[in-house]
Amino acid sequence: MSEPIKVDIWSDVQCPWCYIGKRKFEDGAAQFGGDVEVEYHSFELAPDTPVDFDGSPRDFLSQRKGIALDQVDMMLDRVTSIAKDVGLDYDYDHVHQTNTVKAHELLHFAKSKGLQLEMKEALLKAYFVDGGHVGRVADLAELAVTVGLDRDEVVTVLEANTYLADVKADVAQAQAYGIQGVPFFVIDGKYGISGAQEAAAFAGALEQARSERDAPEQDAS
């Protein structure tokens, strides 16, 4: 059996295109049909955001990014519509804008327990769909329990910043790769795909990676 195709994905929990891109990638991987191993990496879109931002995502984009409110509304309506096309019901009226560094630390902890993919899905759903708070330790610990992690252990590692260095290492690696926006997918350590591309693009990249792996064996024969 050949090794699975490794896919490294840089994303942020509060990135709407990252959740959409996750769904499209999953569809593409299903079309590909081969063995795929996914690992998520940290990327902070707004690391200076306070944990308890006083306002909505609409306020954040207007105040912090200098975008006119009518343009913000158009942007949110558009991304909500695209999310619906992939089966996601974004609820921006109840999204809690926050700092995501603790959510990223939690993802690293979940990876150490073999539950990173489940934790990533739970965090994105909590933020965009369920109106959950993904910046506070207590809320994150409650959410972690839903995927099988121990609440007290989560609180301990988050309060101790146990995985903060891993988060910063991911961010540094993204900078080294020249990644300026997310989601960003690295296929088999060779091919970079930026943004929430269509499923067929991911399927094609995975197939190309598999073909190139198989090529030396064909040449040898």
Secondary structure, 3 states (H helix, E strand, C coil): CCCCEEEEEEECCCCHHHHHHHHHHHHHHHHHCCCEEEEEEECCCCCCCCCCCCCCHHHHHHHCCCCCHHHHHHHHHHHHHHHHHCCCCCCHHHCCCCCCHHHHHHHHHHHHCCCHHHHHHHHHHHHHCCCCCCCCHHHHHHHHHCCCCCHHHHHHHHHCCCCHHHHHHHHHHHHHHCCCCCCEEEECCCEEEECCCCHHHHHHHHHHHHHHHHHHHHHHC
